[in-house]
Structure formats: C-alpha cells, structure tokens
Amino acid sequence: MGELSTNLDPEIQEPIVPETRVHRNHPIDNIFGDPYAGVQTRYRTITENTKALTDNCWIEAMQDELSQFQKLQVWDLVDLPKGFQLIGTRWVFKCKTDDRHVVVKNKARLVVQGFYQQEGLDYNEVYAPVARIEAIRLFLAYATYVGFKVYQLDVKSAFLYGKVHEEVYVTQPPGFEDPHNINKVYKLDKALYGLHQAPRAWYETLSKHLLSNGFDRGQIDSTLFIRKAGGDILLVQVYVDDIIFGSTNEGMCREFEQVMKSKFEMSNMGELSFFLGLQVSQREDGIYLHQTKYVQDILSKYKMSDSTTYGTPIPVNHGLHPDRDGKDVDSRLYRGMIRSLMYLTASRPDIMFTVCLCSRFQSQPKESHMIAVKRIFRYLKGKPRLGLWYSKQQSFDFKAYTDSDYGGCNLDRKSTSGGCQFLGDRLVSWQCKKQSTVSVSTCEAEYIAAASGCSQILWIQRQLRDYGLNFTGTPLFIDNNATMSITNNPVKHSKTKHIEIRHHFICNCAEKHLIELVKVHTDDNLADLFTKAFDRSRFEYLVNLIGMFNPE
C-alpha cells in the first residue's frame, strides 16, 4: 500500500489513538491509510486507486456513487464535439468515522479535475454566497432570546443537484468505462465536485426551491431565508450544503423538512450539536458555544498536550518586533500553527489580539515569535473548554464597544482597532485589526476605531431587520472625549481635515440616530481586550465581562 499523502510538516507526528477499533462491516484490510487521521484533502496515491478497483468493499462504494448520478441524471454519454476540451475525473476515497473514531462507512466520491478548466470556456461566474461566522452566532443568540431549538439538515451529494449552464465534458469514471463506447465522454447536465461553478450552481438550485415555497431571502445576507406565518417565524441559515434552522412553531420546522425532502435527499441530524467546527450545546437555560475538541486536536498535533500552562496568552511586556537578528524557525510550521489558532478565534475572543499580533510575523518568523505562539497553546492547555455562553434569561438590547491602542505596532507604529458587539450580554461579534494608516494622535486612532465599529453595527442592524427587529440609536461605548466631540460637532475643525473622508461617515450615522456615542470609563471598556496585552487579573476580568463560560 502506498504511503499516505499529507500536508503536515515531516517532524510533526499524527496523534496515536490507543484503541484500534473498526466497524464490524469494515475489516481493517479494507481501510486505506490511517483510519484515525480524519479527512484528507489531498488525493490518494495511484497504488491506492488501483487497489480500490480490485476491492469489493470500495467497488460497492463507487457503485453507490454512480447510482446517485443515474438517479439525478447528472450526465449524458456523447461524442466529444470539436473545439471543446476534455476534463479528467478521478476517485477520492475517505473512511468516515464517528465521534469515537470508529469507521462507520467507506465513502468513494468521483471528482472533476477542475484545475484544467479555462475561464470563459468551461465556466463564467463562480461566486456563491457563504454565511459569515457572525451570522451563525447571531442566529444562535436570537434562538436563545425567543426560546426555540436549532436543528440541522445535511444534503446528500448536494452539488449533484446544481444545474450546469456551460458545456462541460468529462472523461468516463476510471474503472467504469463503457466497453462498447470507450471513446465517448460525458456531457454534464449537473455539477460535480471539483467544478469551479459547482457551489454557485448548488446555491441557485437551493434558493429557487426555497423562494418558490414561500420563503423570503435576507436583504443583505443571501444565505438567510425567512418564512413568516401569523406571529411565528422560521429562520434558515445555509452554509454550502449544511443547513441550520429553527422556528417559534415546531410545526413549521416539520413542514420545512418535508419541503426539503420533496426535492433533495436529506439526512436529518436532529438538534444542532456540531457546525463548521463549532460545538453547540443546547441546554434548558441557554446555548454553550465552544471548540473543546478542536483545542485538544491542535494541542496533540503540535505536541503541546503535556506542556505547562499559563494564565494569559501573552505577557504584558511582550516586546514582539521583527527581530531581524533572531534565529530562524520553520516558516511552514509557524504558519500552520497560526492558521490553526485563527480558526479557533471563531469561539475564543480571548486569544484574538494575541493571534492577530503573532500573525504579523509569518513572512520571516523567528524563535522569539515561535515562543509567543507556543505560549498561546500553553494558555489553551489550561483552559480548553472556555467558550461563549448565550443565556435565555437575558434581554436583547443591542450595544457595542470600540477602543484602540495608539501606535502599538512595533513594525510600523500603526494603531490597533478593537471592537465587540453584544445582544444583551451575548457576545456575537468582535474585531481586532491593525489600522491601514499611521495615526498622529490618540484622538485619530480612537476615531478610526469607532468608524470601523460603526460599520459592524450597521451590518448587524440590517441583519436583525430580517429577523423582524428594528434597532436604532445603538449605544456605542468609547472612552475618548475628543472622538465624541468630533462625531457630534457638525463643524469640522481644521485640525481633523487630515483624517480620511471614509472615516467621517460615523458622523452621518450619529446625525441619523442610527448610533449614539456613549462615554465609558477605560476600565469598563470591553473592547480593550482586543487592543493590547494585560496582566492576569485584568485579563480574566475582561474575559468574564464579555460572557465567556467554562463549565468546569
């Protein structure tokens, strides 16, 4: 058997699973590679493809895939017209496991080698809307407020339902060529995995089906679909082929399932518990959103499971800078660690600032930078189950905080903007970003941060209008009096003309009463967490205030 292809650094060993258990219907001889390695995104070797075509277990899996093609009328066998290129196909194999790492199914998928496609010939438009992670958190926060359960559906072979508008021709599946028409090819009527236009084709099919069944599409979020009946509402949020939904009326949920199953082959996964790598625990008194399993996985992946722990992800006087004379480290390993941590910030705002800071040194990482990144992992080792808590016993008033760290970047002395937005005490969105220009005063840095926070407020306000909620006069808490004076003063002072015009739109928002600037003491500014490093007592105080929850 060929060696399993992997994109990990050679020095990093995959975690060893102590129990070697497999499903009784899938002997260990029928499994390629390590069954505990999870989903592999790279292709299997030629040796594995050859062996699959002689193995009854995998042949059955491939036949199941092709029977789905026939059922959905994916393609037609034709002669290749003159002037059109032929795109190759190949099989991708995957051993699906459950949460105990038990192999429950061997999955064979036929994919198109889309990298051979030419723009303008094989495809035109490829953009397909995808839900923002903030939209998912807002959906869950609203569910706790109105008190309904959130459910999940999964579409089987979703891309096969998408209609292809271009003429695309692909080779016959390897090992399943028609012996009587060996020179013929398949013309695609439906999309296959690997095509550039496949996600767009699937979204068009899904949206048309929902709109024809009484749903309305969100005004600014094209992945949100709403259906209202009387005083009840049904919300559907789509992320490619993963669908979450909930309603104030359980009957509307059952009707939605029937609407979906009337056109698509679905698998009802019950109450939402795992979505986009987020673990969702729905309880009687609220929703606990965390990534505990992912934290354990990356600690094991980077050999940090037995490391000592720290109380904060970064020391106060960290002194991180380019360190030109420092010792070089493996840039691939460093970037891999940063990527893993950036994915974790979907539910861990407590490491947001530190991850953003360390990500600035990815081009030429030094030993001092690696030490800083490893400290984040040591912090996670001590608090792996920390997550967000959305309580049902809270109000749903909308408020936001912004702050900045004037000249805090040691690279170019640009300031860092931070912000966070709450629905009641539910943290639904947060930001940490280095400003694009060098601010010449604290006032300018705070003003730019407030303008950035205002943009996020407007997006959430418009998103909530689709939920039937209209928020105006949203309080924006800042700790700088000069920023409030500039925003509320209709006459611009000559000393502020150097500030870019694009930042002044916050004044228009204040005049229209979409937002209201409110002074808050620096010690109570929650956005402070996203702008700088703190000692342990201050750090834990801010983490508790933003509503993070540890069940332990």
C-alpha positions in Angstrom: 0.0 0.0 0.0 1.3 3.4 -0.9 2.3 5.9 1.7 -0.5 8.3 2.8 -0.1 11.8 1.4 -0.2 14.5 4.0 0.5 18.2 4.2 1.9 18.2 7.7 5.5 19.0 8.5 7.7 15.9 8.5 8.7 16.5 12.0 5.1 16.5 13.3 3.7 13.1 14.1 0.0 12.5 13.9 -1.6 11.7 17.3 -1.6 8.0 18.3 -5.0 6.7 19.1 -4.7 4.0 21.8 -7.8 1.9 20.7 -7.7 0.3 17.2 -11.4 -0.3 16.8 -13.2 -0.6 13.4 -16.8 -1.2 12.4 -17.6 -4.9 12.2 -18.6 -4.5 8.5 -15.3 -2.9 7.6 -12.3 -5.1 8.2 -9.0 -3.4 8.7 -7.8 -4.8 5.4 -10.4 -2.7 3.6 -9.2 0.6 5.0 -6.6 2.7 3.2 -4.2 4.7 5.3 -4.7 5.6 8.9 -8.5 5.4 9.8 -7.9 7.8 12.7 -6.3 10.6 10.6 -9.6 12.3 9.7 -10.5 13.7 6.4 -7.5 14.0 4.0 -7.8 16.8 1.4 -5.1 15.5 -0.9 -5.5 12.8 -3.4 -4.7 9.2 -2.6 -1.8 7.6 -4.4 -2.0 5.7 -7.7 -1.4 2.5 -5.7 -4.5 3.0 -3.6 -6.7 3.9 -6.6 -5.5 0.7 -8.3 -6.2 -1.4 -5.3 -9.7 0.1 -4.8 -10.7 -1.1 -8.3 -10.0 -4.7 -7.2 -11.5 -4.5 -3.7 -15.2 -5.4 -3.4 -15.7 -3.0 -0.5 -14.6 0.0 -2.4 -16.2 -1.1 -5.7 -19.5 -1.2 -3.8 -18.9 2.4 -2.6 -18.1 3.6 -6.1 -21.2 1.9 -7.5 -23.3 3.7 -4.9 -21.9 7.0 -6.0 -22.6 6.2 -9.7 -26.1 5.1 -8.9 -26.7 8.5 -7.4 -25.5 10.0 -10.7 -28.0 7.9 -12.6 -30.8 8.8 -10.3 -30.2 12.5 -10.6 -29.5 12.4 -14.4 -26.1 14.1 -13.9 -24.7 13.4 -17.4 -25.2 12.0 -20.9 -22.8 9.8 -22.8 -21.9 11.6 -26.1 -19.1 12.2 -28.6 -16.7 15.0 -27.8 -17.6 18.0 -30.1 -14.8 19.6 -32.0 -13.3 22.6 -30.2 -14.1 21.6 -26.6 -11.5 20.3 -24.2 -11.9 17.2 -22.1 -11.6 17.4 -18.3 -10.4 14.4 -16.4 -12.1 12.7 -13.5 -10.8 10.6 -10.6 -11.9 8.9 -7.4 -11.3 10.2 -3.9 -11.6 7.8 -1.0 -12.5 8.6 2.6 -13.1 6.5 5.7 -15.9 8.2 7.7 -15.7 7.8 11.4 -17.9 8.7 14.4 -17.0 10.7 17.4 -15.3 7.7 18.9 -13.1 7.3 15.8 -15.0 4.1 14.8 -15.1 3.7 11.0 -18.8 3.6 10.0 -18.6 4.0 6.3 -16.3 3.9 3.3 -17.0 6.8 1.0 -15.9 7.0 -2.6 -16.5 10.3 -4.5 -16.0 11.0 -8.2 -14.5 14.4 -8.6 -13.6 16.6 -11.6 -10.1 17.8 -12.1 -11.3 21.4 -12.1 -7.8 22.8 -12.4 -7.9 22.0 -16.1 -10.9 24.3 -16.6 -10.5 27.5 -18.6 -12.3 30.7 -17.6 -14.7 31.8 -20.3 -14.8 28.4 -21.9 -15.7 25.9 -19.1 -17.1 28.4 -16.6 -18.0 32.1 -16.3 -19.4 33.2 -12.9 -18.3 31.1 -9.9 -19.2 33.3 -6.9 -21.5 31.7 -4.4 -22.6 33.5 -1.1 -21.4 31.9 2.1 -22.7 32.8 5.6 -20.4 34.8 7.8 -19.5 33.3 11.1 -21.0 36.3 12.8 -24.3 35.5 11.2 -24.2 32.0 12.7 -23.5 33.4 16.2 -26.3 36.0 15.8 -28.7 33.1 14.7 -27.9 31.2 17.9 -28.2 34.3 20.1 -31.6 35.0 18.6 -32.6 31.4 19.2 -31.9 31.8 22.9 -33.9 35.0 23.1 -37.1 33.7 21.5 -36.6 30.2 23.0 -36.6 27.8 20.1 -34.4 24.7 19.3 -32.0 24.8 16.5 -31.9 21.8 14.1 -29.5 20.7 11.3 -30.0 19.1 7.9 -27.4 17.7 5.6 -27.9 17.4 1.9 -26.5 14.2 0.4 -24.3 14.9 -2.6 -25.6 18.5 -2.7 -23.5 19.6 -5.7 -25.1 17.0 -8.0 -28.4 19.0 -7.8 -26.8 22.1 -9.3 -27.6 22.8 -13.0 -24.6 23.5 -15.2 -25.3 26.2 -17.8 -22.0 25.8 -19.7 -21.0 22.9 -22.0 -18.6 20.8 -19.9 -17.3 17.4 -21.0 -15.5 14.9 -18.7 -13.9 11.6 -19.1 -15.6 8.4 -18.1 -15.0 7.3 -14.4 -11.8 5.3 -14.0 -12.5 1.6 -13.8 -16.1 2.1 -15.0 -15.7 2.9 -18.7 -18.3 1.7 -21.1 -16.6 -1.1 -23.1 -19.0 -0.5 -26.1 -18.4 3.3 -26.1 -14.8 3.5 -25.0 -14.1 6.7 -27.0 -17.2 8.6 -25.8 -17.3 11.2 -23.0 -19.9 12.5 -20.6 -21.6 15.9 -21.1 -22.5 17.3 -17.7 -26.0 18.5 -17.0 -25.5 18.7 -13.3 -22.4 19.9 -11.3 -19.8 17.5 -10.0 -17.5 18.1 -7.1 -14.3 19.8 -8.3 -16.0 22.1 -10.9 -15.4 25.8 -10.4 -19.1 26.6 -10.8 -20.4 23.8 -8.6 -21.0 25.9 -5.4 -22.8 28.6 -7.4 -25.0 26.1 -9.3 -26.0 24.4 -6.0 -26.9 27.7 -4.4 -29.1 28.7 -7.3 -30.9 25.4 -7.2 -31.5 25.6 -3.4 -32.5 29.3 -3.4 -35.0 28.8 -6.2 -36.6 25.9 -4.4 -37.0 27.8 -1.1 -38.2 31.0 -2.8 -40.9 29.0 -4.7 -42.1 27.6 -1.4 -42.9 30.9 0.4 -39.5 31.9 1.8 -38.0 35.3 1.6 -34.3 35.9 1.2 -32.4 38.2 3.6 -31.9 41.7 2.4 -28.1 41.7 3.0 -27.4 38.1 3.8 -28.2 35.9 0.8 -27.7 32.8 2.8 -30.6 33.6 5.2 -34.1 32.6 4.3 -37.2 33.6 6.3 -40.8 32.4 6.4 -43.4 34.1 8.5 -46.9 32.8 9.3 -49.1 34.8 11.7 -46.9 35.6 14.7 -44.5 32.8 14.1 -41.2 32.9 12.2 -39.0 30.2 10.6 -35.3 31.0 10.0 -33.0 29.0 7.8 -29.3 29.7 7.6 -27.3 28.0 4.8 -23.6 27.3 4.6 -23.0 25.5 1.3 -24.7 22.1 1.9 -25.0 22.4 5.7 -28.3 23.9 6.8 -29.4 25.0 10.3 -33.0 26.1 11.0 -35.3 26.9 13.9 -38.8 28.3 14.5 -41.1 29.6 17.2 -43.5 26.9 15.9 -42.3 23.3 15.8 -44.9 22.6 13.1 -43.1 25.0 10.8 -39.9 23.0 11.3 -41.5 19.8 10.3 -43.0 21.4 7.2 -39.6 22.7 6.2 -38.1 19.2 6.5 -40.8 18.0 4.1 -40.2 20.8 1.7 -36.5 20.0 1.5 -37.0 16.2 1.3 -39.5 16.7 -1.6 -36.6 17.7 -3.8 -33.3 16.7 -2.1 -32.1 13.6 -0.5 -31.6 14.7 3.1 -30.3 13.3 6.3 -31.9 14.8 9.4 -29.2 15.2 12.0 -31.6 16.3 14.8 -30.7 19.1 17.2 -27.7 21.2 16.2 -24.6 20.0 18.1 -21.7 20.4 15.7 -21.5 23.0 12.9 -18.5 24.4 11.0 -16.1 23.1 13.6 -18.2 24.7 16.4 -19.6 22.5 19.2 -23.0 23.7 20.2 -24.5 22.5 23.4 -28.2 23.4 23.7 -29.4 23.5 27.3 -32.6 24.4 29.1 -31.1 27.8 30.2 -29.1 28.7 27.1 -26.5 27.7 24.5 -22.9 26.9 25.1 -20.7 27.5 22.1 -17.1 26.1 22.2 -14.4 24.3 20.3 -13.0 22.0 23.0 -12.4 19.0 20.7 -10.5 21.3 18.2 -8.3 22.6 21.0 -7.4 19.1 22.1 -6.7 18.2 18.5 -4.3 21.0 17.8 -2.5 20.6 21.1 -1.9 17.0 20.2 -1.0 17.9 16.6 1.7 20.3 17.7 2.9 18.2 20.7 1.7 20.7 23.3 -0.6 18.3 25.2 1.9 17.9 28.1 3.2 21.4 28.2 3.0 23.7 31.2 0.1 26.2 31.4 -0.1 30.0 31.5 -2.8 32.2 32.8 -2.7 34.7 29.9 -1.9 34.1 26.2 0.7 36.8 26.1 2.8 38.7 28.7 2.2 42.4 29.3 5.7 43.5 28.2 5.9 41.1 25.3 8.2 43.3 23.2 7.4 41.4 19.9 9.1 43.0 16.9 10.6 41.8 13.6 13.7 40.6 15.4 15.9 40.7 12.3 18.9 39.2 14.1 16.9 36.4 15.7 17.2 32.7 14.9 15.0 31.5 12.0 12.4 28.8 12.6 10.4 26.6 10.2 8.0 29.0 8.5 5.7 26.2 7.4 5.3 25.1 11.0 4.8 28.6 12.2 2.1 29.4 9.6 0.4 26.1 10.3 0.1 27.0 14.0 -1.2 30.5 13.1 -3.8 29.0 10.8 -5.0 26.6 13.5 -5.3 29.4 16.0 -7.1 31.8 13.6 -9.8 29.1 13.1 -10.1 28.8 16.9 -10.9 32.6 17.2 -14.5 31.7 16.0 -15.4 31.0 19.6 -12.4 32.2 21.5 -12.2 36.1 21.6 -9.8 35.8 24.5 -6.9 34.9 22.1 -8.0 37.2 19.3 -5.5 40.0 19.9 -2.5 37.7 20.5 -3.2 35.7 17.4 -3.5 38.8 15.3 -0.3 40.1 16.7 1.7 36.9 16.0 0.3 36.6 12.5 2.2 39.8 11.5 5.5 37.9 11.5 4.6 35.0 9.2 6.9 36.0 6.4 10.1 35.6 8.4 9.2 34.0 11.8 12.0 34.0 14.4 12.5 32.0 17.6 11.0 34.8 19.7 7.8 34.7 17.6 7.6 30.9 18.0 7.9 31.2 21.7 5.0 33.7 21.7 2.8 31.3 19.6 3.6 28.4 21.9 2.6 30.4 24.9 -0.9 30.7 23.3 -1.1 26.9 23.1 0.0 26.7 26.8 -2.8 29.1 27.7 -5.2 26.9 25.8 -3.9 23.9 27.6 -5.0 25.4 30.9 -8.5 26.5 29.6 -9.5 24.1 26.8 -13.3 24.3 27.5 -13.6 28.1 27.6 -16.4 29.2 25.3 -19.3 31.6 24.7 -22.5 31.4 26.8 -25.8 32.7 25.4 -28.3 32.7 28.2 -32.1 32.6 27.8 -32.7 34.8 30.8 -31.3 38.0 29.2 -32.6 41.0 27.4 -31.9 41.5 23.7 -30.7 45.1 23.6 -28.0 45.9 21.1 -24.8 47.6 22.3 -21.2 47.9 21.1 -17.7 48.9 22.4 -14.7 50.2 20.5 -11.2 51.0 21.5 -7.7 51.5 20.1 -4.1 51.1 21.1 -2.3 54.2 19.8 0.9 53.4 17.9 1.0 49.9 19.5 2.5 48.1 16.5 6.3 47.8 16.7 6.6 47.1 13.0 5.4 50.5 11.7 3.8 52.3 14.7 0.3 51.9 13.3 -2.5 51.7 15.9 -4.7 48.7 16.5 -8.5 48.9 16.4 -10.7 46.7 18.6 -14.4 46.3 18.9 -17.1 44.0 20.1 -20.9 43.9 19.8 -23.5 42.4 22.2 -27.1 41.4 22.1 -28.0 41.6 25.7 -24.9 40.0 27.3 -24.4 37.7 24.4 -21.2 38.5 22.5 -22.0 37.9 18.8 -19.1 39.7 17.0 -15.7 41.1 17.7 -12.8 42.6 15.7 -9.1 43.2 16.1 -7.3 44.9 13.2 -4.2 47.0 12.6 -5.2 50.3 11.1 -4.2 51.0 7.5 -2.7 54.4 8.2 -0.5 55.9 10.9 -2.5 58.0 13.3 -0.8 61.2 14.5 -2.9 61.4 17.7 -4.8 59.2 20.2 -8.0 61.0 19.0 -7.5 60.0 15.4 -6.8 56.4 16.4 -9.9 56.2 18.5 -12.0 57.9 15.8 -10.9 55.4 13.1 -11.7 52.5 15.5 -15.1 54.0 16.2 -15.8 54.3 12.5 -14.9 50.7 12.0 -17.1 49.6 14.9 -19.9 51.7 13.4 -19.7 49.7 10.1 -20.2 46.4 12.0 -23.2 47.9 13.9 -24.9 48.9 10.7 -24.4 45.4 9.3 -25.9 43.8 12.4 -28.8 46.3 12.5 -29.7 45.4 8.9 -29.4 41.7 9.6 -31.7 41.9 12.5 -34.3 43.7 10.4 -34.7 40.4 8.6 -35.4 38.8 11.9 -38.2 41.3 12.5 -36.2 43.5 14.9 -35.6 47.2 14.3 -32.7 48.7 16.2 -31.8 52.4 16.1 -29.9 54.6 18.4 -27.5 51.7 19.2 -25.2 52.8 22.0 -21.5 52.8 21.0 -19.3 53.0 24.1 -16.0 54.7 23.8 -13.5 56.1 26.3 -12.3 59.1 24.4 -14.0 62.5 24.8 -12.3 64.1 21.7 -13.7 61.4 19.5 -17.2 62.1 20.8 -16.7 65.8 20.2 -15.6 65.3 16.6 -18.5 63.0 15.9 -21.2 65.2 17.4 -19.8 68.5 16.1 -21.3 69.4 12.7 -18.5 71.9 12.0 -15.2 70.0 11.3 -12.2 71.6 12.9 -9.3 72.3 10.6 -7.1 70.0 12.7 -9.2 67.0 11.6 -9.0 67.5 7.9 -6.1 65.1 7.6 -8.3 62.2 8.7 -9.5 60.3 5.6 -13.1 61.1 4.5 -14.1 57.5 4.6 -13.9 57.6 8.4 -16.2 60.5 8.7 -19.4 58.6 7.8 -19.8 57.9 11.5 -20.9 61.5 11.8 -23.8 60.9 9.4 -24.8 57.8 11.3 -24.9 59.8 14.5 -27.0 62.5 12.9 -29.5 59.9 11.6 -29.7 58.4 15.2 -28.5 55.0 14.0 -25.9 55.1 16.7 -25.3 57.1 19.8 -21.9 57.6 21.3 -21.7 57.0 25.0 -18.8 57.7 27.2 -17.5 54.8 29.2 -14.6 54.6 31.7 -11.4 53.0 30.3 -11.6 50.3 33.0 -15.1 49.2 31.8 -14.4 49.4 28.0 -14.7 45.7 27.0 -13.1 46.4 23.6 -9.9 46.9 25.4 -9.4 43.1 25.4 -8.8 43.3 21.6 -6.2 46.0 21.5 -3.4 45.1 23.9 -1.9 42.7 26.4 -2.9 42.6 30.1 -1.8 41.1 33.4 -3.7 38.1 34.6 -6.2 39.9 36.9 -7.2 42.5 34.3 -7.3 39.8 31.5 -9.6 37.5 33.5 -11.8 40.4 34.5 -12.4 41.3 30.8 -12.9 37.7 29.8 -15.6 37.3 32.4 -17.3 40.6 31.4 -17.6 39.6 27.7 -19.6 36.5 28.8 -17.1 33.6 28.3 -18.1 30.4 30.1 -16.2 27.5 31.4 -18.3 24.5 32.6 -15.5 23.3 34.8 
